[in-house]
Amino acid sequence: MKKKINGICKNITALISALFLLFSMGLPVLASESPDYVIDASNGAKTPIPTTYVVKRVITDLGKTGGSLSDPQDIFIDNKDRIYIADSGNNRIVKLNASFEFEAAYDNNGGFSSPKGVFADDTGDIFVADTGNQVIVHLNSDGTLSEVFKKPESDLLGDDDSFNVTKLGLSPQGYLYTISSRQLMAIDAHNEFKGYVGTNEVGFDLTRLLIRLFASKQQKESIIDVEMEPYNNFLIADDGMIYAVAAANSSQIQKINAVGRNIYPGGYVTETVTDEDGNYESPSFADIAVDKNGIITVLEQKKGMLYQYDREGNMLTAFGGIGNKKGKFVLPSSIAVNSEGELLVLDAGTGYIHVMEPTYFMREIIAGVTLYADGDYEKACEKWENVVSVDVNYPLANSGIAKALYKLGKTDEAMKYYSLAKDRAGMGTVFSDQRYGFFQRHFFSVVIILALSAAGIILLIGFLKKRSDKILRQYYYEHKPVGGIKMALLAVFHPIDFFDVVKRERSQKFPVLRVVCLYLLSFLANYSYVFIANFRLSAKEPTDANVFLELAMATVPLLSWTVASFAVSSIMNGESKLSEIAYAVAYCQVPSIVFTPLLALVSNLLSTSESGIYQSLRGFVVVWMIALLFLGLKRLNDYGFWKNVLVAVLSLLAMAIMWAIIVLVFALIIQLLNFIESVRQEINLKFFIN
């Protein structure tokens, strides 16, 4: 019987394994199996994604005729997919055909000296940044010399400045652009300097203006470094725009228009890198490539990573890295993209060319981005749905579907996908349209409801104000005790009298239960806010809510203020008792207890465009509480205004010292516990383990 049961179990196990194998053959590549990722712009977190680019081939040498590359520095692909490489170590320019086969090599009759840049125009003419000779060489399509561009004559170019050109390109207007001393300049066909490109906006400066008007040549040269922005590389795309990678931290990727302004949207994500000492620093983008769809790929040299972005600055993928295998690089120096969307990565460390082609997953992403930009929203939606079928967690997929649906007028469906994408801006846009449509359809009903609500709020405030006035009269003239909600009304409508009542009742027993309830209500108000407030305007998501953190935020600052203000006021001849301050501070939370949940409800009626108003209302509640704390310190201790300011500042310093001491003690306790644990392990290892 036992053997029979074991046999049945084995058969079931085999069947499950076979079914799993059958289904797994049709499954897409899991994101966890891929080293590729995207970075969240809001928090910098990395999200794994399926493989986006695979190595099609690695060109290690160019055959018997072409040999191998040595320290290659630049790669360029023309409109016929012919490939040109600045083979710096061999002092030559190498030309390959679209099939990656060697065609020719040009060395200008042995005249090149460490060329670091190459460009070819539509006719096949070649322009070479002959860095070692500090000239730009123009070769005919057959490799014969056409002309040489030397350093132009200009007052803006100092006599001592070198013309160490590294990268270059030719604009549709016939201007030759080049990087010299990391500055992007333009030269015309007559070798005349036409100015710098992509200058910083340094603003108005009277001194600089006077120097320009009246200074000598040497003085004018002294301000150039202030205005010029250092560039690492650039290219001139088919749309005539200059795409460049700059050294500036805030705008490392630039799209420069005809008037020299960067129009590429900011907000794109980069990630820090570490140097040899482990210090964090900004990435160093070495090159940039733009395909026919406007997709931008940049090469980060320190980490060997390739980052790809769409026209709006959204990261599509990050892949690559340092290594000695396919898809990894030793010292990547340049990238280019052909008409098929294949990326060619030039590795100066090995002399290899890595040809990387997009996977089905990546092609669908690019198609979705491109179709949406071209206005074909239905097809764009289809492409994004294909992306979701491969990886439901891809960050831009749900947002892409939502944008396409919104353009198609399907706002309800768009809102659902914006919610899945956690896209606050998109949700706000759709909600604004939905709210506007609802208002149009129910105009009179909405106006009546708003009017009645406003009237109700005014009447309620008036009623509560009269009630608080009555409570105050009864306290002073009829000597009726005040407590609970009555004290809360006084704190809101008569704060000065409230603190006077607290001071007059100092002989009474400290109401511990009442104070605890107020702190508990404050915690519940702030904790419930996370769940009630709309995601469009809330900084936190319900999944991020932490009971202990919210409890600490609701209690620790006010309890610290209670202790610190009492300690300082005791030294500064204050009149208040600790119990009075604790009682008064507890009631200072009433504005937060009342209005925080109300504002959370109101947030569901507002869009992201109205977040400024909403945050101002939340800020007003905080300012109200701070004003009550300040006023309470003054009335309870009978301070003058400026002395009260001094005591308040000293109390804040005392709070900071208290927190620092608590953190220090906590750290010491942790170290002591670690020490005790290490001693225990040593004793256990020495005496009890053989």
N, C-alpha and C positions, 0 to 999 in steps of 0.2 A: 504493500500500500504506500509506504514511504517513497519507494522508487517511482511509483506511478505519479505521485504528487510532484516529485522533483522533475520528472519528465515533462509534465504539463507546464510547470514554471519556466523550464528552459524554452519550450515552444513559444510561450507568451512573450518571453524576453526577446527571442529571435524575431518575432513578428513586430514588436514595438521598434526594435532596432532597424528592421527593414523599412517600416513606414517612415521613421525619422530620416533615414538615408534618402528615401524617395522624395520626401517633401523638401529636404534641405538642398537637393540638386537644383530646385527652381527658385530658391530664395536669393535675394540680392546680398551683396557683401555687407556684413554688419559693420556699423560704425566703430565698434570696439576692436575690430580686427584691422582697422586702418589707422595710420599715424596722422592722417589729415584732420584738420579741425577748423573751426571759426571762433572768433573772439566776440563775446558779448560787449557791445559798446557801453552798456550801463554799468557793469561791474567788473569788466575785464576777465570774466570767467571763460575758460575754453570749453567748447562743446565738440566732442568727437563726431565726425561725419564719415560716410563711406568714402572710399578712394575716389579722388577726383581726376588725377593724372597718373598715367602709367608710362613707364619707359618703353618707347617703341624700338629704339636701338641706341647704342652708344658708339660713336665714331671715334675709334682710338687712333687710327692713322689714315692717311690719304693715299695709301698704295705706294708702289715703287716710285712713281713719278712725283707724287705730292709729299711723300715722307710724313713726318709727324709735326705737330704744332709744338711751339716752345713759348711758354708764357704769353699765350694769346690774350689780348686785352679788349677786343671789341668785335661784335658780330652784327651784320646788317643783312636784311632780306629785302630785295627789291620787289617791284610789282609783278614780276614773272617768277617769283619764288627762288631766284638765284641768290646764292649765299656768298657774302664777302666777309673775310675774317682778317683782322689786323693781327698778324702773327709777329708780335713784337720781338720775341726772342730770336727769330730768324730774319728779322728786318725785311719783311715782305708782306704783300697782300695776297691772300689765297681766295680763289673763286671756285665755288662748287655749283653744280646745276641743281635743279629742283629735286632730283633723286639722290642728292647728297654725294654725288660723284665728283671727283676732282676734275677741273677744267683747265685752270691756269694759275700761275703765280707771277706776281709783278713785284720787282724790287727796284724799279727806276734805275736800271743799270748799276745796281749795287749802291745807289745813293741814299736809300732810306736808313734812318737811324732810330730804332725803337719806335715805330709808328704805333699810336694808341687809339686811333679813331679812323673809321672808314665809312663812306657813304657813296651810293651809286644812284644816278638819276634815271629817268625813264628811258633815255637813249643808251644807257650802259656806260656812260662816262663815270669815272671813279674819282672821288675826292678823298685825299688821305691827310690825316693829321700827323705830319712827320715831326713827332715831338722832339726827338733828339736834335734835329736841325732847326727847330723853331720856325717851321714854315708849313703852309698847306699846299699840297701838290695836287694838281688837276691832271689826271691821266685820261687819254682817249679810251674808247671801248676796247681797243686792241692792246692797251697797256703802254702806248707811247706817250711821251710827255707832251702836255698841252700848254700848261702855264703853271706859275708858282706864285702863291700869295705870301708876301712877307708881312712883317709887323707894319700896320698902317701908320701914317703920320697924323698925329692929333695932339692937341693940348691936353686932352683928358688922359692920354697915355704917356706916362713918364718916360724919360729917356732911359732910366735904369730898369724899367719894367721888362721882364722877359716875355717872349711870345711862345710860352710852352704849351701849345695847343694840345688838347687831349681828345675831345669829342667834337663832331661837326655834323652839319646837316644843311640842306639847300631848300629854301622856301619856294612856294609856287611863284612868288614875285621875283625870284632870282637873287635874293640876298643869301649870302653864305653866313650861317651862324656857327659859332665855335665857342668852346670853353677854354679860356686862357686864365691861368692863376685863379681857377674856380669861379670866374665871372663869365657870364653869358653875354657875348657881344655879336654885333652884326656888321658884316663887311659887304660892300657892293661889288659888282663885276670889275670895277676899276681899282680894286684894292683900297678903297676909301672907307674909313671908320664911320659907321652910321649910328653908333650909340650902343649903350648897354640895354639889356632886356631883363624885365622882371625885377626892377629895382624895388627896394623897400619903400614903404610909405612912411617917411620919417617926420612928416608934419612940418609946420612952419617954424623956422628958427631965424631970428633977426641977424644973428652973427653969420650964419651960413649964407644968407641973402647978401649981406655986405661983402663977404668974401667973393661971391660970384660976380658982384658988380665991380669991385675995385681991387681985388687981390691980384698978386702976381701969379705966374704959371705954377710955381712951386706951392703956393698957398692953396690954389685950386685943387691941386693933386691931393692935398692932405685930407680933403673931405670926401674923396671918392670911396674910401674904405668904410665910411659911415653909411653910405647910401647903397653900396653894392651888396647883394646877397650871394653867398657862396653856393655854387651848384656842383653836384657830383656828376650828373649826366642828363641828357635830354634826347628827344627825338621830335621830328616834325611829322605829324600824322597826316592821313589823307584829307582830313577836314581843314588842314592849314594851321591848326592850333599847335602850339609848342607844349609838349608834355615833358615835365622836368622833375627830377628829384633833387631837393635842396637840402642844405645842412640845417635849416631852421627846424626847431622842435615842433613848432605849431603848424607849419605848412610844408611838410617834407615832400608831399605829392602836389604838384602844381599843374594847372592847365592854363596857359598864358594866352590871352587873346591878342588882337592886333594892336591894342594900345598898351600892352605890357602889364595887364592886370591878371592876377590869379583868379579864375572863375570856378575852380574845382571846389565843390562843397566841402566844408570842413566837417569834423566829427568822425572821420574814418579812424579805425582802430589801429594802433601799432602796439608792439609789446617791447618791454625793456630787454636788454641783453646784459651780460656780465663780462667784465674785462678779466685779465689774468689774475688780478688781486681779488676778484669776487665782487667788485663794486658795480652797482647798477648804473647803466647809462642808456641813452637813447639809441635806437637802431640806426645803422648806417646804410641807407639805400644806395646801391652802387649803379643800378641801371633800371630802366623802365621800358615797357613794351605795351603797345596798344593795338588790339586787333580790329578787324573791319566792323565789329559791332560796338566798338567803344569800350570794351572790357580792358581794364588796366591791370597789368602785372608788374610788380616791383620786386627787385632782387635785394635781399638784405645779406650783406657779405659776411658779417661776423658769425651769424648762426647758420648761414647757408640756406635761408628760408625764402620761399617765393610766396608773396601775398597777392591775392587777386581781388579787385574791387569792381563794382559796376559804376555807371556814370554818376550815380548819386552818392558815391562814397561808401556803400555797404560792402562789407567783406563777404566774398563768395567762398573763398577757401584759403587755407594756408598749408603748404606742404614743402617737402625737401628736407634739408638739414645737412650737417657736416658728417662725412663718412667716406668710405672707400668702396661702396657698392653702388649698383644701379639706383639712380634717383637721389643719390647723396653726392656731395661735392666737397672737394678739399679746399679750394679757394675760387669760388665762382666769381667771374669778372664781368660777364655781360649776358644779356638775354635778347631774343628776338622772336617774333611770331610770324608764321607764314599764313597763306590764304586758307589753309585747312584748319587753322586754329591750333596747330602744333607749336609747342614752345621749344626753342633751341637754347639750351643753357651751356655757355662756354665756361669751362673750368680751367683757369690759368694754372692751378696747382698740378694738374695731370696732363693738360693739353688735349683733353677729351671734349667732345660735344655730345651732350645728352639730348636726345630727341624725345620729347614727352608729348603724348597725345591725350586728349580728354576722354574720360570714360563716358558711358551712356548717361550716367547720373549727372556728370558735369555738363554734357552737351544739352541736357534738358534744362538745367539751371540757366545756362547762357541763352538758350532759346526763349525761356520764360522772361528773362530780363529784357532781351532785345525786342521781342514781340510787343511787350507792354510799352516800351519806349517808342515803338513805331505806331502804336495806337490799335493794334490788333488784339483786343482784350479777350475775346473768346478763345483764340488759339493760345494766348499767354496763360489763361486759366487752365487749359488742358495740359500744357507743359508743366505747370506747377503741381497739378494733380499727379502727374507722372513722377515728379520729384518726391511727393508725399508717399507714393506707393513704394518707393525705395527706402526712404528715411522719413518717417513721420515727425521726427524731432528736428529736422533741418530748420534753423531759425527763420530764414527768409521765405520758406515755402508757404506757410499759412498767411503771412503778410502779403506775399505776392498774389495769392488767390483772392484775398480780401480786397486788394487794390483793384484787381481786374473786375471783380464783382461790383465794386462800388462804381467804377466807370460804366458798367453795364446797367446801372440803376437798381441793382439788387441789394438794397441797403441792409435788409434783415439778415441775409446770408453773409454779407460783408462784415457785419458786426460780430457774427459768430466766429468767423475766421480771425478777425482782429483780436477778439478775446483769447482765442487759442494762441495767437502770436504774442499776446501781452503787449500789443502796440498801443500805447496810450494816445499818441497823436492821431492815429487812424481811428480809434474808437471815438475820440472827441469830434473828429470831422463828421463821421457818420451820425453820431448822436445829435450834432448841431442840425444836420439836415432833417433827421427824424423829428426833432423838436419843432423845427420851423414848419414842417408839413403838418404836424399835429396842431400847432397854433393856428395855421391857416384854416384847417378843417373845423376847429372848435373855437373860433376867435371869441365869440361872445361868452361862451361858457368859461373859457380861461380867464377872461377879463373879470367876470363876476366872481369867480373863485379867488382870484388874486385880491380883488377889492375887499371881499368878505374876510379873507385871511389877514390882510393888513388892518382892517377895522378890528378884527378879533384880537390881534396882537396888541394894538393900541389900548383897547379896553382892558385887556388882561394886565398890561403894565400899569395902567391907571388904577385898577383895582388893587394890585399888589402894593403900589405906592401908598394908597390910602390906608391899606391894612398895616403897613409898616409905620405910618404916621400915628395910627391909633395905638399900636403896640408901644411906641415911644411915649405917648401921652400917658398911657396906663402905667408904664413903669415909673415915670417921674412923679405923677400926681396921685396915682392910686396905689403905688408901690407893689404892683403885681409883678411876680417873678417872670423872667424872660429866659427861654431856653429852646433847644431844638430848632424847629423850622422858623420860629420867631426871630431867633438870633441870626439865622441865615438871611432873612428878609432885611434885618438891620444892616448886616454886612454888605448887602447889595445896594440898598437905597439910602442908608444913613451910616456910612463907614466910620465917620468921626465919632458919632454917638455910640456906635457899636464898640469901639475900642474904649470909650469912656465907661461903658457898662461893664466891660471885662475888668477894667481897673477898679471900679467901685465894688465889684463882687469878689475881690481877692480873698476875702475871708471864707468864702464858700468852699466846700469840698471839691477837689479837682474831678471833673466829669470824665473819667477814663473811658467809659463805654461810648460816650458821645464823640470823643476825639477819634477813637478807633473806628467808629462807624463812618466818620467823615473821610478818613484815609482809605477805608475800604470802598466807599462810594467813588472816590477819586480814581482809585485803581480800576474799578469796574467801568467807569466812564471812558477812560483811556484805552482799556483793553477791548471794550465793545466797539470802540471807534474803528479799530483795525478791520472788524468784520462788517460794520455797517457802511463805512465810507466807500464810495465808488472807486474802483481801481484806476479810473482815469485821473483822479486827483490825489489819491492816497500814495504816500511814499512807501507803505508797507503792504505786503500781501498777507492774507490770512494764514498761508502756509509758513510765513516767517514769524508769526506771533509767538512770543515766548512769555509764559506766565511770570516767571521769575524776573525776567528783564523788565517787563512792564511794571511789575510790583516795585522793583528797585527804582525805576524812573519816577514813579508816583510818590514814593516815600523818602528815599535817601536825600535828595536835595533839600526838601523842606525840613526834615529832621535835623540835617546838618546845619541849616540856617537857624533853627531853634537853639541848638547848643552853642553855635558860634556867636550869635547875636547876644545871647545871655552872658556868655563869658566876656565879650568885649564891653557890653553895657555895664557889667559889674565893675570893670576897671575904670570906665569912663563916667562914674557917678550916676549910673542909671537907677531908676526907681522900680523897674519891673522885676517880677519873680519869674522863675523858670516855668511854673505852672501857667502863669498868665500868658507868657509868650507862646507856649505850646498850644494853649486853648485858642488864642487869636490866630496863630498860623494855620491851625486846622480849618478854621472858618474862612481863611483867605482862599481856600480851594473851591469855594462855592461857585464862582464864575466858570471854572473848568468843569465842575460836576454838572452844571446846568446846560452850558452851551456846547460842550464837546459832542455829546450825542446829537444835539440839534444840528450842528454843522455837518456831522456825518450824514444825517438824513438829507440835508440841503445839497450835499455834494452829488447826490444822485440826479439832481435837476440841472447840473452845470456841466459844461464841456471844458475841454482842456484850454480853450482860448480864454476862458474866464478864471483860470487857475490863479492869476494875480489877485483878483478880487477875493477869491476864496482864501488864499494864504494870508491876505491882509486881515481878514476876519479872524482867522486862527491866531495871527500875531497879536491882534487887539485883545483877545482873551488872555494871552500870556502877559502882555503889558499891564492889563487890569490887575492881574494877580500880583505882579511885581510892585505896582503902585500901592496895593493894599498892604503888602509886607513893609514897604518903606513908610507908609503912613502909620502903621501899627507900631513900628519901632519908635517913631517920633512921639505919638500920643502916650504910649505906655511908659516912656521914660521922660516925658516932658522936655524934650530936646528942642533947641532952635534948629532952623533949617540946615545951616552949614555944619553944625555939630552932628546933626543926624546923617548928613552925607558922609562925614568922616567916619562915623561909627559903622555905617553900612559898608563902606569900602574896607574897613578893617575886618568886618565880619566876613566879607567875601575872601579876604586873605586868610583868615583863620580857617574857613572851610577848606580852602586849598591845602593848607598845612595838615589839617585833619586827614584829608583823603590821602595825602602823600605818606603820612605816618602809617595809615591803615594798610596801604599797598606795600610799604616797606616791611611792616610786621608780617604780613601775609607771605611775602617773598622769603623772609627769614625762616618762617615756620616750614615752608615748603623745602627750603634747603636743609633745615634740621631733620625733617622727616626723611629726606633722601640720604642724609648722612647716617641716620640710624639704620635705614634699610641696607645701606652698603656695609655697615659694620656687622649687621646681622648675617648678611650673606658671607662675609669674610669668616666669621666665627663658624658658621654652618659648614663652609667649605673646608676649614682647617681641622675642626674637631669631630665633625659628624659624617663627613663624606670621605670614604676611602678612595 
